[in-house]
Amino acid sequence: MATACAGVRLMIAVLKAADRAVAFVCRWGVTGALVGLFLLLLAGVVTRSVPVVSITGSDEIVELLFAWLTFLGAVALWREGALYNVTLVLVSVPPKVRHAIEVFIKFLMLMVALVFLLKGYEFMAGSGETTPFLRFDKAWWYASVPVCGGLMSVYSIAGLVLTFRGRFDETEPSGGLLG
């Protein structure tokens, strides 16, 4: 029995560490992409005003950064339960109805995440495109959809499991995907 408890504690510690790693990557990925976008767009404005140096291919990098910025930001909000949360409705209904609404919302979130994962992978795998100037494989752009869809799916499943197990507050909605 003690080894089973130790195994469960180890698994929980690993999952918490993975969650912290995802949060770190999302936070700094979004920050880095935003700073990169700002610098590239600023450099583009400067080179148009003072045509000393030309920055060729920067539009392609801007597209890459914007794709990852969008989906990493969505994962960050998804893991915190900040997307698809209407607390006004949840606080105005009895706890059992609130619980049913939370289960329904988390189920719909899982369906959306699975669409991102499956259709995004299908699109990425079938693209075969390269960027016109830098000749980079566009799969790196499109990978943001299935990668982040997979992370969203994991968080949605975890949220559903915790909700089904009854980990919700009787007085207020959870506000977070994982309770």
Biotite code that builds the C-alpha atoms (Angstrom):
import biotite.structure as struc

atoms = struc.array([
    struc.Atom([0.000, 0.000, 0.000], chain_id="A", res_id=1, res_name="MET", atom_name="CA", element="C"),
    struc.Atom([2.823, 2.399, 0.834], chain_id="A", res_id=2, res_name="ALA", atom_name="CA", element="C"),
    struc.Atom([4.447, 1.817, -2.559], chain_id="A", res_id=3, res_name="THR", atom_name="CA", element="C"),
    struc.Atom([1.166, 2.534, -4.327], chain_id="A", res_id=4, res_name="ALA", atom_name="CA", element="C"),
    struc.Atom([0.812, 5.825, -2.445], chain_id="A", res_id=5, res_name="CYS", atom_name="CA", element="C"),
    struc.Atom([4.432, 6.711, -3.199], chain_id="A", res_id=6, res_name="ALA", atom_name="CA", element="C"),
    struc.Atom([3.824, 5.936, -6.884], chain_id="A", res_id=7, res_name="GLY", atom_name="CA", element="C"),
    struc.Atom([0.747, 8.148, -6.950], chain_id="A", res_id=8, res_name="VAL", atom_name="CA", element="C"),
    struc.Atom([2.627, 10.969, -5.201], chain_id="A", res_id=9, res_name="ARG", atom_name="CA", element="C"),
    struc.Atom([5.447, 10.641, -7.722], chain_id="A", res_id=10, res_name="LEU", atom_name="CA", element="C"),
    struc.Atom([3.012, 10.727, -10.642], chain_id="A", res_id=11, res_name="MET", atom_name="CA", element="C"),
    struc.Atom([1.290, 13.811, -9.226], chain_id="A", res_id=12, res_name="ILE", atom_name="CA", element="C"),
    struc.Atom([4.665, 15.515, -8.737], chain_id="A", res_id=13, res_name="ALA", atom_name="CA", element="C"),
    struc.Atom([5.628, 14.722, -12.341], chain_id="A", res_id=14, res_name="VAL", atom_name="CA", element="C"),
    struc.Atom([2.299, 16.047, -13.656], chain_id="A", res_id=15, res_name="LEU", atom_name="CA", element="C"),
    struc.Atom([2.639, 19.243, -11.610], chain_id="A", res_id=16, res_name="LYS", atom_name="CA", element="C"),
    struc.Atom([6.178, 19.728, -12.927], chain_id="A", res_id=17, res_name="ALA", atom_name="CA", element="C"),
    struc.Atom([4.930, 19.193, -16.499], chain_id="A", res_id=18, res_name="ALA", atom_name="CA", element="C"),
    struc.Atom([2.148, 21.725, -15.892], chain_id="A", res_id=19, res_name="ASP", atom_name="CA", element="C"),
    struc.Atom([4.674, 24.274, -14.611], chain_id="A", res_id=20, res_name="ARG", atom_name="CA", element="C"),
    struc.Atom([6.849, 23.605, -17.677], chain_id="A", res_id=21, res_name="ALA", atom_name="CA", element="C"),
    struc.Atom([3.900, 24.167, -20.017], chain_id="A", res_id=22, res_name="VAL", atom_name="CA", element="C"),
    struc.Atom([3.058, 27.394, -18.185], chain_id="A", res_id=23, res_name="ALA", atom_name="CA", element="C"),
    struc.Atom([6.688, 28.528, -18.452], chain_id="A", res_id=24, res_name="PHE", atom_name="CA", element="C"),
    struc.Atom([6.932, 27.718, -22.175], chain_id="A", res_id=25, res_name="VAL", atom_name="CA", element="C"),
    struc.Atom([3.607, 29.420, -22.908], chain_id="A", res_id=26, res_name="CYS", atom_name="CA", element="C"),
    struc.Atom([4.446, 32.536, -20.919], chain_id="A", res_id=27, res_name="ARG", atom_name="CA", element="C"),
    struc.Atom([7.936, 32.979, -22.342], chain_id="A", res_id=28, res_name="TRP", atom_name="CA", element="C"),
    struc.Atom([6.928, 31.768, -25.812], chain_id="A", res_id=29, res_name="GLY", atom_name="CA", element="C"),
    struc.Atom([4.224, 34.413, -26.007], chain_id="A", res_id=30, res_name="VAL", atom_name="CA", element="C"),
    struc.Atom([6.564, 37.054, -24.575], chain_id="A", res_id=31, res_name="THR", atom_name="CA", element="C"),
    struc.Atom([9.375, 36.130, -26.957], chain_id="A", res_id=32, res_name="GLY", atom_name="CA", element="C"),
    struc.Atom([7.077, 36.058, -29.974], chain_id="A", res_id=33, res_name="ALA", atom_name="CA", element="C"),
    struc.Atom([5.608, 39.435, -29.028], chain_id="A", res_id=34, res_name="LEU", atom_name="CA", element="C"),
    struc.Atom([9.047, 40.999, -28.569], chain_id="A", res_id=35, res_name="VAL", atom_name="CA", element="C"),
    struc.Atom([10.203, 39.422, -31.850], chain_id="A", res_id=36, res_name="GLY", atom_name="CA", element="C"),
    struc.Atom([7.156, 40.775, -33.661], chain_id="A", res_id=37, res_name="LEU", atom_name="CA", element="C"),
    struc.Atom([7.700, 44.216, -32.210], chain_id="A", res_id=38, res_name="PHE", atom_name="CA", element="C"),
    struc.Atom([11.384, 44.273, -33.189], chain_id="A", res_id=39, res_name="LEU", atom_name="CA", element="C"),
    struc.Atom([10.777, 42.956, -36.701], chain_id="A", res_id=40, res_name="LEU", atom_name="CA", element="C"),
    struc.Atom([7.935, 45.375, -37.354], chain_id="A", res_id=41, res_name="LEU", atom_name="CA", element="C"),
    struc.Atom([9.960, 48.254, -35.909], chain_id="A", res_id=42, res_name="LEU", atom_name="CA", element="C"),
    struc.Atom([12.916, 47.303, -38.100], chain_id="A", res_id=43, res_name="ALA", atom_name="CA", element="C"),
    struc.Atom([10.578, 47.168, -41.089], chain_id="A", res_id=44, res_name="GLY", atom_name="CA", element="C"),
    struc.Atom([9.305, 50.679, -40.396], chain_id="A", res_id=45, res_name="VAL", atom_name="CA", element="C"),
    struc.Atom([12.832, 52.010, -39.896], chain_id="A", res_id=46, res_name="VAL", atom_name="CA", element="C"),
    struc.Atom([14.134, 50.429, -43.103], chain_id="A", res_id=47, res_name="THR", atom_name="CA", element="C"),
    struc.Atom([11.240, 51.889, -45.058], chain_id="A", res_id=48, res_name="ARG", atom_name="CA", element="C"),
    struc.Atom([11.923, 55.335, -43.625], chain_id="A", res_id=49, res_name="SER", atom_name="CA", element="C"),
    struc.Atom([15.716, 55.111, -43.915], chain_id="A", res_id=50, res_name="VAL", atom_name="CA", element="C"),
    struc.Atom([16.435, 52.678, -46.759], chain_id="A", res_id=51, res_name="PRO", atom_name="CA", element="C"),
    struc.Atom([20.003, 51.856, -45.755], chain_id="A", res_id=52, res_name="VAL", atom_name="CA", element="C"),
    struc.Atom([19.519, 48.138, -45.124], chain_id="A", res_id=53, res_name="VAL", atom_name="CA", element="C"),
    struc.Atom([16.827, 45.828, -46.424], chain_id="A", res_id=54, res_name="SER", atom_name="CA", element="C"),
    struc.Atom([15.341, 43.121, -44.204], chain_id="A", res_id=55, res_name="ILE", atom_name="CA", element="C"),
    struc.Atom([14.284, 40.453, -46.658], chain_id="A", res_id=56, res_name="THR", atom_name="CA", element="C"),
    struc.Atom([12.108, 37.602, -45.507], chain_id="A", res_id=57, res_name="GLY", atom_name="CA", element="C"),
    struc.Atom([11.025, 39.326, -42.320], chain_id="A", res_id=58, res_name="SER", atom_name="CA", element="C"),
    struc.Atom([7.367, 39.010, -43.295], chain_id="A", res_id=59, res_name="ASP", atom_name="CA", element="C"),
    struc.Atom([7.746, 35.240, -43.220], chain_id="A", res_id=60, res_name="GLU", atom_name="CA", element="C"),
    struc.Atom([9.228, 35.317, -39.705], chain_id="A", res_id=61, res_name="ILE", atom_name="CA", element="C"),
    struc.Atom([6.425, 37.668, -38.607], chain_id="A", res_id=62, res_name="VAL", atom_name="CA", element="C"),
    struc.Atom([3.883, 35.074, -39.785], chain_id="A", res_id=63, res_name="GLU", atom_name="CA", element="C"),
    struc.Atom([5.679, 32.313, -37.854], chain_id="A", res_id=64, res_name="LEU", atom_name="CA", element="C"),
    struc.Atom([5.863, 34.362, -34.661], chain_id="A", res_id=65, res_name="LEU", atom_name="CA", element="C"),
    struc.Atom([2.235, 35.431, -34.951], chain_id="A", res_id=66, res_name="PHE", atom_name="CA", element="C"),
    struc.Atom([1.003, 31.840, -35.395], chain_id="A", res_id=67, res_name="ALA", atom_name="CA", element="C"),
    struc.Atom([2.872, 30.624, -32.327], chain_id="A", res_id=68, res_name="TRP", atom_name="CA", element="C"),
    struc.Atom([1.956, 33.740, -30.323], chain_id="A", res_id=69, res_name="LEU", atom_name="CA", element="C"),
    struc.Atom([-1.724, 33.122, -30.995], chain_id="A", res_id=70, res_name="THR", atom_name="CA", element="C"),
    struc.Atom([-1.803, 29.437, -30.129], chain_id="A", res_id=71, res_name="PHE", atom_name="CA", element="C"),
    struc.Atom([0.597, 29.531, -27.173], chain_id="A", res_id=72, res_name="LEU", atom_name="CA", element="C"),
    struc.Atom([-1.489, 32.388, -25.769], chain_id="A", res_id=73, res_name="GLY", atom_name="CA", element="C"),
    struc.Atom([-4.609, 30.289, -26.260], chain_id="A", res_id=74, res_name="ALA", atom_name="CA", element="C"),
    struc.Atom([-3.004, 27.375, -24.376], chain_id="A", res_id=75, res_name="VAL", atom_name="CA", element="C"),
    struc.Atom([-2.003, 29.696, -21.532], chain_id="A", res_id=76, res_name="ALA", atom_name="CA", element="C"),
    struc.Atom([-5.573, 30.944, -21.196], chain_id="A", res_id=77, res_name="LEU", atom_name="CA", element="C"),
    struc.Atom([-6.990, 27.433, -21.713], chain_id="A", res_id=78, res_name="TRP", atom_name="CA", element="C"),
    struc.Atom([-4.927, 25.912, -18.871], chain_id="A", res_id=79, res_name="ARG", atom_name="CA", element="C"),
    struc.Atom([-6.055, 28.696, -16.525], chain_id="A", res_id=80, res_name="GLU", atom_name="CA", element="C"),
    struc.Atom([-9.693, 28.252, -17.527], chain_id="A", res_id=81, res_name="GLY", atom_name="CA", element="C"),
    struc.Atom([-9.856, 31.851, -18.697], chain_id="A", res_id=82, res_name="ALA", atom_name="CA", element="C"),
    struc.Atom([-11.448, 30.972, -22.042], chain_id="A", res_id=83, res_name="LEU", atom_name="CA", element="C"),
    struc.Atom([-15.134, 30.066, -22.296], chain_id="A", res_id=84, res_name="TYR", atom_name="CA", element="C"),
    struc.Atom([-15.966, 31.107, -18.763], chain_id="A", res_id=85, res_name="ASN", atom_name="CA", element="C"),
    struc.Atom([-19.191, 33.004, -18.070], chain_id="A", res_id=86, res_name="VAL", atom_name="CA", element="C"),
    struc.Atom([-19.157, 33.395, -14.301], chain_id="A", res_id=87, res_name="THR", atom_name="CA", element="C"),
    struc.Atom([-22.324, 35.515, -14.241], chain_id="A", res_id=88, res_name="LEU", atom_name="CA", element="C"),
    struc.Atom([-24.350, 32.510, -15.405], chain_id="A", res_id=89, res_name="VAL", atom_name="CA", element="C"),
    struc.Atom([-22.521, 30.073, -13.123], chain_id="A", res_id=90, res_name="LEU", atom_name="CA", element="C"),
    struc.Atom([-22.987, 32.068, -9.917], chain_id="A", res_id=91, res_name="VAL", atom_name="CA", element="C"),
    struc.Atom([-26.702, 32.542, -10.571], chain_id="A", res_id=92, res_name="SER", atom_name="CA", element="C"),
    struc.Atom([-27.607, 28.826, -10.668], chain_id="A", res_id=93, res_name="VAL", atom_name="CA", element="C"),
    struc.Atom([-27.681, 26.142, -7.954], chain_id="A", res_id=94, res_name="PRO", atom_name="CA", element="C"),
    struc.Atom([-24.507, 24.073, -7.413], chain_id="A", res_id=95, res_name="PRO", atom_name="CA", element="C"),
    struc.Atom([-25.821, 20.930, -9.145], chain_id="A", res_id=96, res_name="LYS", atom_name="CA", element="C"),
    struc.Atom([-26.818, 22.896, -12.247], chain_id="A", res_id=97, res_name="VAL", atom_name="CA", element="C"),
    struc.Atom([-23.472, 24.730, -12.114], chain_id="A", res_id=98, res_name="ARG", atom_name="CA", element="C"),
    struc.Atom([-21.687, 21.386, -12.007], chain_id="A", res_id=99, res_name="HIS", atom_name="CA", element="C"),
    struc.Atom([-23.649, 20.134, -15.052], chain_id="A", res_id=100, res_name="ALA", atom_name="CA", element="C"),
    struc.Atom([-22.874, 23.355, -16.954], chain_id="A", res_id=101, res_name="ILE", atom_name="CA", element="C"),
    struc.Atom([-19.166, 23.062, -16.100], chain_id="A", res_id=102, res_name="GLU", atom_name="CA", element="C"),
    struc.Atom([-19.099, 19.454, -17.340], chain_id="A", res_id=103, res_name="VAL", atom_name="CA", element="C"),
    struc.Atom([-20.865, 20.470, -20.568], chain_id="A", res_id=104, res_name="PHE", atom_name="CA", element="C"),
    struc.Atom([-18.525, 23.424, -21.159], chain_id="A", res_id=105, res_name="ILE", atom_name="CA", element="C"),
    struc.Atom([-15.423, 21.317, -20.513], chain_id="A", res_id=106, res_name="LYS", atom_name="CA", element="C"),
    struc.Atom([-16.742, 18.633, -22.866], chain_id="A", res_id=107, res_name="PHE", atom_name="CA", element="C"),
    struc.Atom([-17.246, 21.233, -25.606], chain_id="A", res_id=108, res_name="LEU", atom_name="CA", element="C"),
    struc.Atom([-13.766, 22.596, -24.930], chain_id="A", res_id=109, res_name="MET", atom_name="CA", element="C"),
    struc.Atom([-12.374, 19.091, -25.377], chain_id="A", res_id=110, res_name="LEU", atom_name="CA", element="C"),
    struc.Atom([-14.180, 18.758, -28.714], chain_id="A", res_id=111, res_name="MET", atom_name="CA", element="C"),
    struc.Atom([-12.711, 22.062, -29.941], chain_id="A", res_id=112, res_name="VAL", atom_name="CA", element="C"),
    struc.Atom([-9.237, 21.035, -28.781], chain_id="A", res_id=113, res_name="ALA", atom_name="CA", element="C"),
    struc.Atom([-9.527, 17.687, -30.571], chain_id="A", res_id=114, res_name="LEU", atom_name="CA", element="C"),
    struc.Atom([-10.520, 19.479, -33.781], chain_id="A", res_id=115, res_name="VAL", atom_name="CA", element="C"),
    struc.Atom([-7.400, 21.648, -33.452], chain_id="A", res_id=116, res_name="PHE", atom_name="CA", element="C"),
    struc.Atom([-5.287, 18.564, -32.821], chain_id="A", res_id=117, res_name="LEU", atom_name="CA", element="C"),
    struc.Atom([-6.643, 16.294, -35.559], chain_id="A", res_id=118, res_name="LEU", atom_name="CA", element="C"),
    struc.Atom([-7.452, 18.759, -38.319], chain_id="A", res_id=119, res_name="LYS", atom_name="CA", element="C"),
    struc.Atom([-4.368, 20.825, -37.531], chain_id="A", res_id=120, res_name="GLY", atom_name="CA", element="C"),
    struc.Atom([-2.167, 17.754, -37.866], chain_id="A", res_id=121, res_name="TYR", atom_name="CA", element="C"),
    struc.Atom([-3.920, 16.772, -41.084], chain_id="A", res_id=122, res_name="GLU", atom_name="CA", element="C"),
    struc.Atom([-3.371, 20.273, -42.495], chain_id="A", res_id=123, res_name="PHE", atom_name="CA", element="C"),
    struc.Atom([0.250, 20.435, -41.306], chain_id="A", res_id=124, res_name="MET", atom_name="CA", element="C"),
    struc.Atom([1.143, 16.998, -42.663], chain_id="A", res_id=125, res_name="ALA", atom_name="CA", element="C"),
    struc.Atom([-0.439, 17.707, -46.041], chain_id="A", res_id=126, res_name="GLY", atom_name="CA", element="C"),
    struc.Atom([0.842, 21.228, -46.570], chain_id="A", res_id=127, res_name="SER", atom_name="CA", element="C"),
    struc.Atom([4.152, 20.601, -48.328], chain_id="A", res_id=128, res_name="GLY", atom_name="CA", element="C"),
    struc.Atom([4.649, 24.364, -48.678], chain_id="A", res_id=129, res_name="GLU", atom_name="CA", element="C"),
    struc.Atom([7.805, 26.366, -48.271], chain_id="A", res_id=130, res_name="THR", atom_name="CA", element="C"),
    struc.Atom([8.127, 30.080, -47.698], chain_id="A", res_id=131, res_name="THR", atom_name="CA", element="C"),
    struc.Atom([8.840, 32.054, -50.866], chain_id="A", res_id=132, res_name="PRO", atom_name="CA", element="C"),
    struc.Atom([12.016, 33.831, -49.782], chain_id="A", res_id=133, res_name="PHE", atom_name="CA", element="C"),
    struc.Atom([13.614, 31.936, -46.895], chain_id="A", res_id=134, res_name="LEU", atom_name="CA", element="C"),
    struc.Atom([12.511, 28.524, -48.249], chain_id="A", res_id=135, res_name="ARG", atom_name="CA", element="C"),
    struc.Atom([11.512, 27.283, -44.767], chain_id="A", res_id=136, res_name="PHE", atom_name="CA", element="C"),
    struc.Atom([9.020, 24.447, -44.488], chain_id="A", res_id=137, res_name="ASP", atom_name="CA", element="C"),
    struc.Atom([5.624, 25.939, -43.599], chain_id="A", res_id=138, res_name="LYS", atom_name="CA", element="C"),
    struc.Atom([4.957, 22.905, -41.399], chain_id="A", res_id=139, res_name="ALA", atom_name="CA", element="C"),
    struc.Atom([6.735, 24.881, -38.633], chain_id="A", res_id=140, res_name="TRP", atom_name="CA", element="C"),
    struc.Atom([4.015, 27.539, -38.972], chain_id="A", res_id=141, res_name="TRP", atom_name="CA", element="C"),
    struc.Atom([1.161, 25.037, -39.101], chain_id="A", res_id=142, res_name="TYR", atom_name="CA", element="C"),
    struc.Atom([2.574, 22.917, -36.252], chain_id="A", res_id=143, res_name="ALA", atom_name="CA", element="C"),
    struc.Atom([1.311, 25.509, -33.783], chain_id="A", res_id=144, res_name="SER", atom_name="CA", element="C"),
    struc.Atom([-2.246, 24.272, -34.335], chain_id="A", res_id=145, res_name="VAL", atom_name="CA", element="C"),
    struc.Atom([-1.868, 20.526, -33.551], chain_id="A", res_id=146, res_name="PRO", atom_name="CA", element="C"),
    struc.Atom([0.811, 21.017, -30.878], chain_id="A", res_id=147, res_name="VAL", atom_name="CA", element="C"),
    struc.Atom([-1.311, 23.498, -28.971], chain_id="A", res_id=148, res_name="CYS", atom_name="CA", element="C"),
    struc.Atom([-4.466, 21.500, -29.732], chain_id="A", res_id=149, res_name="GLY", atom_name="CA", element="C"),
    struc.Atom([-2.815, 18.493, -28.090], chain_id="A", res_id=150, res_name="GLY", atom_name="CA", element="C"),
    struc.Atom([-1.955, 20.513, -24.994], chain_id="A", res_id=151, res_name="LEU", atom_name="CA", element="C"),
    struc.Atom([-5.485, 21.923, -24.884], chain_id="A", res_id=152, res_name="MET", atom_name="CA", element="C"),
    struc.Atom([-6.860, 18.364, -25.147], chain_id="A", res_id=153, res_name="SER", atom_name="CA", element="C"),
    struc.Atom([-4.765, 17.190, -22.196], chain_id="A", res_id=154, res_name="VAL", atom_name="CA", element="C"),
    struc.Atom([-5.932, 20.122, -20.065], chain_id="A", res_id=155, res_name="TYR", atom_name="CA", element="C"),
    struc.Atom([-9.540, 19.554, -21.135], chain_id="A", res_id=156, res_name="SER", atom_name="CA", element="C"),
    struc.Atom([-9.396, 15.870, -20.190], chain_id="A", res_id=157, res_name="ILE", atom_name="CA", element="C"),
    struc.Atom([-7.815, 16.734, -16.835], chain_id="A", res_id=158, res_name="ALA", atom_name="CA", element="C"),
    struc.Atom([-10.513, 19.348, -16.232], chain_id="A", res_id=159, res_name="GLY", atom_name="CA", element="C"),
    struc.Atom([-13.259, 16.876, -17.098], chain_id="A", res_id=160, res_name="LEU", atom_name="CA", element="C"),
    struc.Atom([-11.808, 14.210, -14.806], chain_id="A", res_id=161, res_name="VAL", atom_name="CA", element="C"),
    struc.Atom([-11.552, 16.647, -11.898], chain_id="A", res_id=162, res_name="LEU", atom_name="CA", element="C"),
    struc.Atom([-15.070, 17.934, -12.540], chain_id="A", res_id=163, res_name="THR", atom_name="CA", element="C"),
    struc.Atom([-16.508, 14.407, -12.692], chain_id="A", res_id=164, res_name="PHE", atom_name="CA", element="C"),
    struc.Atom([-14.731, 13.572, -9.450], chain_id="A", res_id=165, res_name="ARG", atom_name="CA", element="C"),
    struc.Atom([-16.640, 16.441, -7.868], chain_id="A", res_id=166, res_name="GLY", atom_name="CA", element="C"),
    struc.Atom([-13.774, 18.878, -7.271], chain_id="A", res_id=167, res_name="ARG", atom_name="CA", element="C"),
    struc.Atom([-15.768, 22.058, -7.513], chain_id="A", res_id=168, res_name="PHE", atom_name="CA", element="C"),
    struc.Atom([-16.619, 24.764, -5.038], chain_id="A", res_id=169, res_name="ASP", atom_name="CA", element="C"),
    struc.Atom([-20.180, 24.718, -3.734], chain_id="A", res_id=170, res_name="GLU", atom_name="CA", element="C"),
    struc.Atom([-20.388, 28.500, -3.526], chain_id="A", res_id=171, res_name="THR", atom_name="CA", element="C"),
    struc.Atom([-18.470, 29.814, -6.522], chain_id="A", res_id=172, res_name="GLU", atom_name="CA", element="C"),
    struc.Atom([-17.400, 28.521, -9.958], chain_id="A", res_id=173, res_name="PRO", atom_name="CA", element="C"),
    struc.Atom([-13.882, 27.149, -10.137], chain_id="A", res_id=174, res_name="SER", atom_name="CA", element="C"),
    struc.Atom([-12.518, 29.772, -12.527], chain_id="A", res_id=175, res_name="GLY", atom_name="CA", element="C"),
    struc.Atom([-9.663, 27.457, -13.469], chain_id="A", res_id=176, res_name="GLY", atom_name="CA", element="C"),
    struc.Atom([-9.702, 24.510, -15.803], chain_id="A", res_id=177, res_name="LEU", atom_name="CA", element="C"),
    struc.Atom([-8.079, 22.243, -13.261], chain_id="A", res_id=178, res_name="LEU", atom_name="CA", element="C"),
    struc.Atom([-10.247, 23.286, -10.367], chain_id="A", res_id=179, res_name="GLY", atom_name="CA", element="C"),
])
